[in-house]
């Protein structure tokens, strides 16, 4: 437990009232939101595009690639799946 408290990536702040806790949470959420916007801007800039991984701003699954025009590959996969 002490190791978790000493972790420099974690901040443990004390509070004494629900109002104070609300302010701390509000501050943390604002910081997280601003960091997310900064990451999105860096990922979208042409100079950093190759250095920064893709930042997804939603929880939707990635769009699937179409299989149109890939009949030969589909047939090969089908044959492999049907093998005993």
N, C-alpha and C positions, 0 to 999 in steps of 0.2 A: 504494500500500500504506500509506503514511503517513497518507493521508486516512482510510482505513478504520480505522486505529488511533486517530486523533484523534476519530472519530465518538463523540459523547457518549452514544449509545444502546447502545454496545457496551462490554463490560467484558472486558479481557484480564488474566487472573490467572495468575501463574506457579505452578508446582507442581514438586516434585522427586521425589515418590514416587507410586506408584499409589494408595496409601491417601489421600494428600492430594488427588489428582485426584478420587477417589470422594467425598470430603467436599465438594469444590467443586461437583460435579455434583449431589449430594444437596441442597445448599443452594439451587442454582439451580432445581431441580425443585420444591422446597418453595415457593419464592417464586412461580414460575409458577402452581402449583396454587392458592395463596392468592389471587393476582390473578384467576384464573378464577372462583373462588367469589365474590369481591367484585363482579365484573362481572355475574354471574348474579343476585346479590341486588339490585343497582341496577336491572337490567333488569326484575326482578319487582316492584319497589316501585311503587305506584300513582302517586306524585308524579313519578317519573322515567320512566314507561313511554313517554310520547310523545317524550322527548328522547334516549333511548338506543335504538340499533338492536337487532334481535333477536339474542340470543345462543343459538347452537345448541350443545347439549352432547353431540351425537352426530354421526356421519358418515353417517347415513341420509338418502336423498333426501327432499325435502319431499313430503308426501302430495299426490297429484294431486286436482284438483277433479272431482267427478262430472259426467258429461255427461247425466245423467237429466233429462228435461224440456227438453232443448235441441235438439230435432229440427230446428227451423227453422234454427238456426245451423249445425248439422252439415250440413244440406242445402246451405246457401249455401257453406260451405267446400268441400264435395264438388264443387259446380258450378265453383267457381273453380279447383280443382285439375285438373279435367277439361278446362278451356279449352285450345285449342291456342295 
